[in-house]
Amino acid sequence: MTLFADDEAAKKLFIHAAKTRPVLADIVKSSRVATARRGNIYSKTSSDAQRNEIWKTCSCFLEYHLSHYRDGFVQEEPHIRNIQRLQQKVTEKHGGALQGQNMRFGTAQKFLNLALKYLWVHGEIKEPPHLPVDRLIAQNVGADYLWTQNDDANEYQHAIECCQRVSQHYGLSLARWELHYWNLTVLSARIGNP
């Protein structure tokens, strides 16, 4: 059973709703906005310049690893290590500008997974191994996972396993299931409540 017959139509619907272009700078900006909106990631004393530097580091990290994702070489375990590396790199370089002197694992996964989703729907990379796990996704798959507070790869992995059970039920990969799920839930709410 599939939620949509056509993945390409679902990608176009998401692109239209998200208003992104297939330009890395736009994708990083959209991922930054979505991550920072609820992520409570900055220290109270951080300046705009320091905050911008955090995202420059994230952008450079993404650019550096992009070829592996473009070719589809990154599977689940290496992807989790990449999230951890991003977390560590940002924490080491920008700890003073971060809440608690640390980029949380949940923040790193949200940014990286969302950026990869944008790149995938625009046809810039092969299908990513994971999906951006947020509150809505976690609640609806029965995972007790708060991405804004998560600092543990094992908790994230448990949320991914819950998502995998649901996506497999529909015969979809994680990325395809989340794309359809997001379109159905978030876009439907926007349509129903303009």
C-alpha positions as CSV (number, residue, x, y, z in Angstrom):
1,M,0.0,0.0,0.0
2,T,1.4,3.4,-0.9
3,L,0.2,6.9,0.2
4,F,0.7,8.4,-3.3
5,A,1.1,6.5,-6.5
6,D,3.8,8.9,-7.7
7,D,6.9,9.9,-5.7
8,E,7.8,12.6,-8.3
9,A,4.4,14.3,-7.8
10,A,5.0,14.2,-4.0
11,K,8.4,15.8,-4.4
12,K,6.9,18.6,-6.6
13,L,4.2,19.2,-4.0
14,F,6.8,19.4,-1.2
15,I,9.1,21.7,-3.3
16,H,6.2,24.0,-4.0
17,A,5.1,24.1,-0.3
18,A,8.6,24.6,1.0
19,K,9.5,27.2,-1.6
20,T,13.1,26.1,-2.0
21,R,15.3,26.2,-5.0
22,P,18.0,23.6,-5.8
23,V,20.7,25.9,-4.7
24,L,22.8,24.8,-1.8
25,A,22.7,28.2,-0.1
26,D,18.9,28.2,-0.2
27,I,18.7,24.6,1.1
28,V,21.0,25.5,4.0
29,K,19.0,28.6,4.8
30,S,15.7,26.6,4.7
31,S,17.2,23.9,6.9
32,R,18.6,26.5,9.3
33,V,15.3,28.3,9.7
34,A,13.4,25.0,10.4
35,T,16.1,23.8,12.8
36,A,16.5,27.1,14.7
37,R,12.8,27.9,14.9
38,R,12.2,25.4,17.7
39,G,15.6,24.1,18.5
40,N,16.6,26.5,21.2
41,I,20.2,26.2,20.1
42,Y,21.8,29.5,20.8
43,S,23.2,30.8,24.1
44,K,21.6,34.0,25.3
45,T,24.8,36.0,24.8
46,S,25.5,34.8,21.2
47,S,25.6,37.5,18.5
48,D,24.1,37.3,15.1
49,A,27.6,37.0,13.7
50,Q,28.3,34.0,15.9
51,R,25.0,32.4,14.9
52,N,25.8,32.9,11.2
53,E,29.2,31.2,11.8
54,I,27.5,28.1,13.2
55,W,25.5,27.8,10.0
56,K,28.5,28.4,7.8
57,T,30.2,25.5,9.6
58,C,27.1,23.4,8.9
59,S,27.1,24.4,5.3
60,C,30.7,23.5,4.8
61,F,30.2,20.2,6.5
62,L,27.3,19.4,4.2
63,E,29.2,20.5,1.1
64,Y,32.2,18.4,2.1
65,H,30.1,15.2,2.5
66,L,27.7,15.9,-0.4
67,S,29.4,13.8,-3.0
68,H,29.0,10.6,-0.9
69,Y,25.3,11.3,-0.5
70,R,25.0,12.3,-4.2
71,D,26.3,8.9,-5.2
72,G,24.2,7.0,-2.6
73,F,27.2,5.7,-0.8
74,V,26.1,6.7,2.7
75,Q,24.1,4.0,4.5
76,E,22.6,4.1,8.0
77,E,25.7,3.6,10.2
78,P,28.0,6.1,8.4
79,H,25.1,8.5,8.3
80,I,24.7,8.4,12.1
81,R,28.5,8.9,12.4
82,N,28.1,12.0,10.1
83,I,25.5,13.4,12.4
84,Q,27.8,12.9,15.3
85,R,30.7,14.5,13.4
86,L,28.6,17.5,12.6
87,Q,27.6,17.8,16.3
88,Q,31.2,17.6,17.4
89,K,32.5,20.0,14.8
90,V,30.0,22.7,15.6
91,T,30.4,22.2,19.3
92,E,34.2,22.4,19.1
93,K,34.2,25.5,16.9
94,H,31.2,27.4,18.3
95,G,30.5,26.1,21.8
96,G,30.4,29.6,23.3
97,A,27.5,30.5,21.0
98,L,25.5,27.4,21.8
99,Q,23.0,26.7,24.5
100,G,24.8,24.7,27.1
101,Q,28.1,25.0,25.1
102,N,26.9,22.1,22.9
103,M,25.1,21.4,19.7
104,R,22.7,18.6,20.6
105,F,22.5,15.5,18.5
106,G,18.9,16.2,17.8
107,T,19.7,19.6,16.4
108,A,22.5,18.1,14.2
109,Q,20.2,15.3,12.9
110,K,17.4,17.8,12.1
111,F,19.6,20.1,10.1
112,L,21.5,17.4,8.2
113,N,18.4,15.2,7.5
114,L,16.3,18.2,6.4
115,A,19.1,19.5,4.1
116,L,19.4,16.0,2.6
117,K,15.7,15.8,2.1
118,Y,15.7,19.1,0.2
119,L,18.6,18.0,-1.9
120,W,16.9,14.7,-2.7
121,V,13.5,16.2,-3.7
122,H,15.4,18.5,-6.0
123,G,17.2,15.6,-7.6
124,E,20.6,16.6,-6.4
125,I,21.4,13.4,-4.4
126,K,20.2,9.8,-4.2
127,E,17.6,9.0,-1.6
128,P,18.9,9.8,1.9
129,P,19.2,7.0,4.5
130,H,17.1,8.8,7.1
131,L,14.5,11.4,7.6
132,P,14.3,14.6,9.7
133,V,12.9,13.4,13.0
134,D,10.8,16.1,14.7
135,R,8.1,16.1,17.3
136,L,5.3,15.3,14.8
137,I,7.0,12.4,13.3
138,A,8.1,11.0,16.7
139,Q,4.7,11.2,18.2
140,N,3.0,9.6,15.3
141,V,5.2,6.6,15.2
142,G,5.0,6.1,19.0
143,A,8.6,7.2,19.8
144,D,9.3,9.2,22.9
145,Y,11.8,11.4,21.2
146,L,12.3,15.2,21.7
147,W,14.7,16.3,19.0
148,T,15.1,19.7,20.7
149,Q,16.5,18.0,23.8
150,N,18.1,14.9,22.4
151,D,21.8,14.5,22.9
152,D,22.0,10.7,22.5
153,A,22.4,8.8,19.2
154,N,20.7,5.7,20.8
155,E,17.5,7.6,21.4
156,Y,17.6,8.9,17.9
157,Q,18.2,5.3,16.6
158,H,15.2,4.1,18.5
159,A,13.0,6.8,16.9
160,I,14.4,5.7,13.5
161,E,13.5,2.1,14.3
162,C,9.9,3.2,15.1
163,C,9.8,5.1,11.8
164,Q,11.1,2.0,9.9
165,R,8.4,-0.2,11.3
166,V,5.8,2.3,10.0
167,S,7.5,2.9,6.6
168,Q,7.9,-0.8,6.0
169,H,4.2,-1.3,6.7
170,Y,3.5,0.9,3.7
171,G,6.3,-0.7,1.6
172,L,8.3,2.6,1.5
173,S,11.7,3.6,2.5
174,L,12.1,6.1,5.4
175,A,12.7,9.1,3.1
176,R,9.7,8.2,0.8
177,W,7.4,7.5,3.7
178,E,8.3,10.8,5.5
179,L,7.8,12.8,2.2
180,H,4.3,11.4,1.8
181,Y,3.5,11.7,5.5
182,W,4.6,15.3,5.6
183,N,2.6,16.2,2.5
184,L,-0.5,14.5,3.9
185,T,-0.3,15.9,7.4
186,V,1.4,19.3,7.2
187,L,0.1,20.4,3.9
188,S,-3.4,19.1,4.6
189,A,-3.5,21.2,7.8
190,R,-2.4,24.2,5.8
191,I,-5.1,23.6,3.1
192,G,-7.7,23.0,5.8
193,N,-6.8,26.0,7.8
194,P,-5.6,28.8,5.4
